[in-house]
Amino acid sequence: MFESIILAGVLNNVSTSWEDPSVLGYFGTYGNVGSVEYTDAESYSGNYSLTITEDPISGTPQVYAAYVTGLSEGDTVTASAWMLGLDGDDDGDSAKGRLWGHYFDGSDLGSYQGSASGPSSYAGEDATWSDTDHTWTIAAGQTALIIEVRIYSYSGGDAQIWVDDLTVSSSNADADIFVGGVAIPAPGALALLGLAGLGRRRRNG
């Protein structure tokens, strides 16, 4: 298969920029997520991004933007993304976002096997595009990770964020990485394959 010609480290790095609205952009939600959809109103790159609203404002709504299976204790998973928060009432306080993670059983995306935590910082504050990243080290007994985008809203119309250019990688060459939207391999792999995007990237040894 063509995968055999690509270095595992290049192959196991997948990104999405949500450029094709015909493809499912996420894998689930939790909490008071009002809507999740593609939009061309704002984007960090390209023509589209994924936008998330919170309604009603309460708790910490989550959108499952990616997941990784086939992991083992001590493996690392790194994700990065750009986010923008809405300052709907121009009071200087905008919504903001954050990457987060939780473990699941590897087959049922609705299962929950504990929090994997995330960064202490936020992205998209001050109604400005900003990037965020985090690396998770997989805990003992865990084999699969869901990567969340969390929205933090304020009253007065500040209840919307945009997310773009999500990249997910793993130190485990045999792990499977899934992202919402059209998955694009790392630039090196893309050049070798000559493809615009693949829905699923897997290394078969």
Contacts in CASP RR format, 6 or more apart in sequence:
PFRMAT RR
TARGET T0000
AUTHOR 0000-0000-0000
METHOD contacts of the structure
MODEL  1
MFESIILAGVLNNVSTSWEDPSVLGYFGTYGNVGSVEYTDAESYSGNYSL
TITEDPISGTPQVYAAYVTGLSEGDTVTASAWMLGLDGDDDGDSAKGRLW
GHYFDGSDLGSYQGSASGPSSYAGEDATWSDTDHTWTIAAGQTALIIEVR
IYSYSGGDAQIWVDDLTVSSSNADADIFVGGVAIPAPGALALLGLAGLGR
RRRNG
1 204 0 8 1.000
2 193 0 8 1.000
3 11 0 8 1.000
3 202 0 8 1.000
3 203 0 8 1.000
3 204 0 8 1.000
3 205 0 8 1.000
4 204 0 8 1.000
4 205 0 8 1.000
5 192 0 8 1.000
6 185 0 8 1.000
6 189 0 8 1.000
6 192 0 8 1.000
6 193 0 8 1.000
8 173 0 8 1.000
8 203 0 8 1.000
8 205 0 8 1.000
9 169 0 8 1.000
9 173 0 8 1.000
9 186 0 8 1.000
10 185 0 8 1.000
10 186 0 8 1.000
10 188 0 8 1.000
10 189 0 8 1.000
10 192 0 8 1.000
11 173 0 8 1.000
11 185 0 8 1.000
11 186 0 8 1.000
11 189 0 8 1.000
11 201 0 8 1.000
11 203 0 8 1.000
12 169 0 8 1.000
12 170 0 8 1.000
12 172 0 8 1.000
12 173 0 8 1.000
12 175 0 8 1.000
12 177 0 8 1.000
12 201 0 8 1.000
12 203 0 8 1.000
13 167 0 8 1.000
13 168 0 8 1.000
13 169 0 8 1.000
13 177 0 8 1.000
13 185 0 8 1.000
13 186 0 8 1.000
13 189 0 8 1.000
14 167 0 8 1.000
14 168 0 8 1.000
14 169 0 8 1.000
14 177 0 8 1.000
14 179 0 8 1.000
14 183 0 8 1.000
14 184 0 8 1.000
14 185 0 8 1.000
14 186 0 8 1.000
14 201 0 8 1.000
15 165 0 8 1.000
15 166 0 8 1.000
15 167 0 8 1.000
15 168 0 8 1.000
15 179 0 8 1.000
15 183 0 8 1.000
15 184 0 8 1.000
15 186 0 8 1.000
16 25 0 8 1.000
16 66 0 8 1.000
16 165 0 8 1.000
16 166 0 8 1.000
16 179 0 8 1.000
16 180 0 8 1.000
16 181 0 8 1.000
16 182 0 8 1.000
16 183 0 8 1.000
16 184 0 8 1.000
17 43 0 8 1.000
17 45 0 8 1.000
17 46 0 8 1.000
17 48 0 8 1.000
17 49 0 8 1.000
17 164 0 8 1.000
17 165 0 8 1.000
17 166 0 8 1.000
17 184 0 8 1.000
18 25 0 8 1.000
18 38 0 8 1.000
18 48 0 8 1.000
18 49 0 8 1.000
18 50 0 8 1.000
18 163 0 8 1.000
18 164 0 8 1.000
18 180 0 8 1.000
18 181 0 8 1.000
19 46 0 8 1.000
19 47 0 8 1.000
19 48 0 8 1.000
19 182 0 8 1.000
20 48 0 8 1.000
20 181 0 8 1.000
20 182 0 8 1.000
21 38 0 8 1.000
21 48 0 8 1.000
23 180 0 8 1.000
23 181 0 8 1.000
23 182 0 8 1.000
23 199 0 8 1.000
24 180 0 8 1.000
24 181 0 8 1.000
25 36 0 8 1.000
25 38 0 8 1.000
25 50 0 8 1.000
25 65 0 8 1.000
25 180 0 8 1.000
25 181 0 8 1.000
26 36 0 8 1.000
26 50 0 8 1.000
26 63 0 8 1.000
26 64 0 8 1.000
26 65 0 8 1.000
26 180 0 8 1.000
27 64 0 8 1.000
27 65 0 8 1.000
27 66 0 8 1.000
27 67 0 8 1.000
27 109 0 8 1.000
27 146 0 8 1.000
27 178 0 8 1.000
27 180 0 8 1.000
28 63 0 8 1.000
28 64 0 8 1.000
28 109 0 8 1.000
29 36 0 8 1.000
29 61 0 8 1.000
29 62 0 8 1.000
29 63 0 8 1.000
29 64 0 8 1.000
30 61 0 8 1.000
30 62 0 8 1.000
30 64 0 8 1.000
30 148 0 8 1.000
31 59 0 8 1.000
31 60 0 8 1.000
31 61 0 8 1.000
31 62 0 8 1.000
32 54 0 8 1.000
32 55 0 8 1.000
32 56 0 8 1.000
32 57 0 8 1.000
32 58 0 8 1.000
32 59 0 8 1.000
32 61 0 8 1.000
33 52 0 8 1.000
33 53 0 8 1.000
33 54 0 8 1.000
33 55 0 8 1.000
33 61 0 8 1.000
33 62 0 8 1.000
33 63 0 8 1.000
33 151 0 8 1.000
34 52 0 8 1.000
34 53 0 8 1.000
34 54 0 8 1.000
34 55 0 8 1.000
34 61 0 8 1.000
35 51 0 8 1.000
35 52 0 8 1.000
35 53 0 8 1.000
35 55 0 8 1.000
36 50 0 8 1.000
36 51 0 8 1.000
36 52 0 8 1.000
36 53 0 8 1.000
36 63 0 8 1.000
37 50 0 8 1.000
37 51 0 8 1.000
38 48 0 8 1.000
38 49 0 8 1.000
38 50 0 8 1.000
38 51 0 8 1.000
39 48 0 8 1.000
39 49 0 8 1.000
39 50 0 8 1.000
39 51 0 8 1.000
39 162 0 8 1.000
40 47 0 8 1.000
40 48 0 8 1.000
41 51 0 8 1.000
41 162 0 8 1.000
42 49 0 8 1.000
42 51 0 8 1.000
42 84 0 8 1.000
42 162 0 8 1.000
43 49 0 8 1.000
43 162 0 8 1.000
43 164 0 8 1.000
44 82 0 8 1.000
44 84 0 8 1.000
44 129 0 8 1.000
44 162 0 8 1.000
44 164 0 8 1.000
44 165 0 8 1.000
45 82 0 8 1.000
45 164 0 8 1.000
45 165 0 8 1.000
49 84 0 8 1.000
49 162 0 8 1.000
49 163 0 8 1.000
49 164 0 8 1.000
50 63 0 8 1.000
50 65 0 8 1.000
50 149 0 8 1.000
50 162 0 8 1.000
50 163 0 8 1.000
50 164 0 8 1.000
51 160 0 8 1.000
51 161 0 8 1.000
51 162 0 8 1.000
51 163 0 8 1.000
52 61 0 8 1.000
52 63 0 8 1.000
52 149 0 8 1.000
52 151 0 8 1.000
52 160 0 8 1.000
52 161 0 8 1.000
52 162 0 8 1.000
52 163 0 8 1.000
53 151 0 8 1.000
53 159 0 8 1.000
53 160 0 8 1.000
54 61 0 8 1.000
54 95 0 8 1.000
54 151 0 8 1.000
54 153 0 8 1.000
54 159 0 8 1.000
54 160 0 8 1.000
55 159 0 8 1.000
57 153 0 8 1.000
57 154 0 8 1.000
57 155 0 8 1.000
57 159 0 8 1.000
60 150 0 8 1.000
60 151 0 8 1.000
60 152 0 8 1.000
61 150 0 8 1.000
61 151 0 8 1.000
62 100 0 8 1.000
62 148 0 8 1.000
62 149 0 8 1.000
62 150 0 8 1.000
63 148 0 8 1.000
63 149 0 8 1.000
63 150 0 8 1.000
63 151 0 8 1.000
64 109 0 8 1.000
64 146 0 8 1.000
64 147 0 8 1.000
64 148 0 8 1.000
65 81 0 8 1.000
65 147 0 8 1.000
65 148 0 8 1.000
65 149 0 8 1.000
65 163 0 8 1.000
65 166 0 8 1.000
65 179 0 8 1.000
65 180 0 8 1.000
66 79 0 8 1.000
66 146 0 8 1.000
66 147 0 8 1.000
66 166 0 8 1.000
66 168 0 8 1.000
66 177 0 8 1.000
66 178 0 8 1.000
66 179 0 8 1.000
66 180 0 8 1.000
67 104 0 8 1.000
67 106 0 8 1.000
67 109 0 8 1.000
67 144 0 8 1.000
67 145 0 8 1.000
67 146 0 8 1.000
67 147 0 8 1.000
67 178 0 8 1.000
68 77 0 8 1.000
68 144 0 8 1.000
68 145 0 8 1.000
68 147 0 8 1.000
68 168 0 8 1.000
68 170 0 8 1.000
68 175 0 8 1.000
68 176 0 8 1.000
68 177 0 8 1.000
68 178 0 8 1.000
69 106 0 8 1.000
69 143 0 8 1.000
69 144 0 8 1.000
69 175 0 8 1.000
69 176 0 8 1.000
69 178 0 8 1.000
70 106 0 8 1.000
70 143 0 8 1.000
70 144 0 8 1.000
70 172 0 8 1.000
70 174 0 8 1.000
70 175 0 8 1.000
70 176 0 8 1.000
71 77 0 8 1.000
71 138 0 8 1.000
71 142 0 8 1.000
71 143 0 8 1.000
71 144 0 8 1.000
71 145 0 8 1.000
71 170 0 8 1.000
71 172 0 8 1.000
71 175 0 8 1.000
72 138 0 8 1.000
72 143 0 8 1.000
72 172 0 8 1.000
73 138 0 8 1.000
73 139 0 8 1.000
73 140 0 8 1.000
73 141 0 8 1.000
73 142 0 8 1.000
74 137 0 8 1.000
74 138 0 8 1.000
74 139 0 8 1.000
75 137 0 8 1.000
75 138 0 8 1.000
75 170 0 8 1.000
75 171 0 8 1.000
75 172 0 8 1.000
75 175 0 8 1.000
76 135 0 8 1.000
76 136 0 8 1.000
76 137 0 8 1.000
76 138 0 8 1.000
76 170 0 8 1.000
76 171 0 8 1.000
77 135 0 8 1.000
77 136 0 8 1.000
77 138 0 8 1.000
77 145 0 8 1.000
77 147 0 8 1.000
77 168 0 8 1.000
77 169 0 8 1.000
77 170 0 8 1.000
77 171 0 8 1.000
77 175 0 8 1.000
78 133 0 8 1.000
78 134 0 8 1.000
78 135 0 8 1.000
78 136 0 8 1.000
78 168 0 8 1.000
78 169 0 8 1.000
78 170 0 8 1.000
79 99 0 8 1.000
79 133 0 8 1.000
79 134 0 8 1.000
79 147 0 8 1.000
79 166 0 8 1.000
79 167 0 8 1.000
79 168 0 8 1.000
79 169 0 8 1.000
80 131 0 8 1.000
80 132 0 8 1.000
80 133 0 8 1.000
80 134 0 8 1.000
80 165 0 8 1.000
80 166 0 8 1.000
80 167 0 8 1.000
81 99 0 8 1.000
81 123 0 8 1.000
81 131 0 8 1.000
81 132 0 8 1.000
81 133 0 8 1.000
81 149 0 8 1.000
81 163 0 8 1.000
81 164 0 8 1.000
81 165 0 8 1.000
81 166 0 8 1.000
81 167 0 8 1.000
82 123 0 8 1.000
82 129 0 8 1.000
82 130 0 8 1.000
82 131 0 8 1.000
82 132 0 8 1.000
82 163 0 8 1.000
82 164 0 8 1.000
82 165 0 8 1.000
83 96 0 8 1.000
83 97 0 8 1.000
83 123 0 8 1.000
83 124 0 8 1.000
83 129 0 8 1.000
83 130 0 8 1.000
83 131 0 8 1.000
83 132 0 8 1.000
83 149 0 8 1.000
83 161 0 8 1.000
83 162 0 8 1.000
83 163 0 8 1.000
83 164 0 8 1.000
84 124 0 8 1.000
84 127 0 8 1.000
84 128 0 8 1.000
84 129 0 8 1.000
84 130 0 8 1.000
84 161 0 8 1.000
84 162 0 8 1.000
84 164 0 8 1.000
85 94 0 8 1.000
85 95 0 8 1.000
85 96 0 8 1.000
85 97 0 8 1.000
85 124 0 8 1.000
85 125 0 8 1.000
85 127 0 8 1.000
85 158 0 8 1.000
85 160 0 8 1.000
85 161 0 8 1.000
85 162 0 8 1.000
86 94 0 8 1.000
86 95 0 8 1.000
86 127 0 8 1.000
86 157 0 8 1.000
86 158 0 8 1.000
86 159 0 8 1.000
86 160 0 8 1.000
86 161 0 8 1.000
87 93 0 8 1.000
87 94 0 8 1.000
87 95 0 8 1.000
87 126 0 8 1.000
87 127 0 8 1.000
87 158 0 8 1.000
88 94 0 8 1.000
88 156 0 8 1.000
88 157 0 8 1.000
88 158 0 8 1.000
89 156 0 8 1.000
89 157 0 8 1.000
89 158 0 8 1.000
91 156 0 8 1.000
91 158 0 8 1.000
92 126 0 8 1.000
92 127 0 8 1.000
93 154 0 8 1.000
93 158 0 8 1.000
94 124 0 8 1.000
94 125 0 8 1.000
94 126 0 8 1.000
94 127 0 8 1.000
94 154 0 8 1.000
94 158 0 8 1.000
95 124 0 8 1.000
95 151 0 8 1.000
95 152 0 8 1.000
95 153 0 8 1.000
95 154 0 8 1.000
95 158 0 8 1.000
95 159 0 8 1.000
95 160 0 8 1.000
95 161 0 8 1.000
96 122 0 8 1.000
96 123 0 8 1.000
96 124 0 8 1.000
96 125 0 8 1.000
96 151 0 8 1.000
96 152 0 8 1.000
96 161 0 8 1.000
97 122 0 8 1.000
97 123 0 8 1.000
97 124 0 8 1.000
97 132 0 8 1.000
97 149 0 8 1.000
97 150 0 8 1.000
97 151 0 8 1.000
97 152 0 8 1.000
97 161 0 8 1.000
98 118 0 8 1.000
98 119 0 8 1.000
98 121 0 8 1.000
98 122 0 8 1.000
98 123 0 8 1.000
98 132 0 8 1.000
98 149 0 8 1.000
98 150 0 8 1.000
98 152 0 8 1.000
99 118 0 8 1.000
99 119 0 8 1.000
99 132 0 8 1.000
99 133 0 8 1.000
99 134 0 8 1.000
99 147 0 8 1.000
99 148 0 8 1.000
99 149 0 8 1.000
99 150 0 8 1.000
100 115 0 8 1.000
100 116 0 8 1.000
100 117 0 8 1.000
100 118 0 8 1.000
100 147 0 8 1.000
100 148 0 8 1.000
100 149 0 8 1.000
100 150 0 8 1.000
101 115 0 8 1.000
101 116 0 8 1.000
101 117 0 8 1.000
101 118 0 8 1.000
101 136 0 8 1.000
101 145 0 8 1.000
101 146 0 8 1.000
101 147 0 8 1.000
101 148 0 8 1.000
102 112 0 8 1.000
102 113 0 8 1.000
102 114 0 8 1.000
102 115 0 8 1.000
102 116 0 8 1.000
102 145 0 8 1.000
102 146 0 8 1.000
102 148 0 8 1.000
103 112 0 8 1.000
103 113 0 8 1.000
103 114 0 8 1.000
103 115 0 8 1.000
103 116 0 8 1.000
103 139 0 8 1.000
103 142 0 8 1.000
103 144 0 8 1.000
103 145 0 8 1.000
103 146 0 8 1.000
104 110 0 8 1.000
104 111 0 8 1.000
104 112 0 8 1.000
104 113 0 8 1.000
104 144 0 8 1.000
104 145 0 8 1.000
104 146 0 8 1.000
105 111 0 8 1.000
105 113 0 8 1.000
105 144 0 8 1.000
106 143 0 8 1.000
106 144 0 8 1.000
109 146 0 8 1.000
113 142 0 8 1.000
116 136 0 8 1.000
116 139 0 8 1.000
116 142 0 8 1.000
116 145 0 8 1.000
117 136 0 8 1.000
118 134 0 8 1.000
118 136 0 8 1.000
119 132 0 8 1.000
119 133 0 8 1.000
119 134 0 8 1.000
121 132 0 8 1.000
122 132 0 8 1.000
122 152 0 8 1.000
123 130 0 8 1.000
123 131 0 8 1.000
123 132 0 8 1.000
124 130 0 8 1.000
124 161 0 8 1.000
129 164 0 8 1.000
136 145 0 8 1.000
138 145 0 8 1.000
147 168 0 8 1.000
149 161 0 8 1.000
149 163 0 8 1.000
151 159 0 8 1.000
151 160 0 8 1.000
151 161 0 8 1.000
153 159 0 8 1.000
153 160 0 8 1.000
166 179 0 8 1.000
166 180 0 8 1.000
168 177 0 8 1.000
168 179 0 8 1.000
169 177 0 8 1.000
169 186 0 8 1.000
170 177 0 8 1.000
173 203 0 8 1.000
173 205 0 8 1.000
174 203 0 8 1.000
174 205 0 8 1.000
176 200 0 8 1.000
176 201 0 8 1.000
176 202 0 8 1.000
177 183 0 8 1.000
177 201 0 8 1.000
178 200 0 8 1.000
181 199 0 8 1.000
182 196 0 8 1.000
182 197 0 8 1.000
182 198 0 8 1.000
182 199 0 8 1.000
183 197 0 8 1.000
183 198 0 8 1.000
183 199 0 8 1.000
183 200 0 8 1.000
183 201 0 8 1.000
184 190 0 8 1.000
184 196 0 8 1.000
184 197 0 8 1.000
184 198 0 8 1.000
185 193 0 8 1.000
185 195 0 8 1.000
185 197 0 8 1.000
185 198 0 8 1.000
185 201 0 8 1.000
189 201 0 8 1.000
190 197 0 8 1.000
END
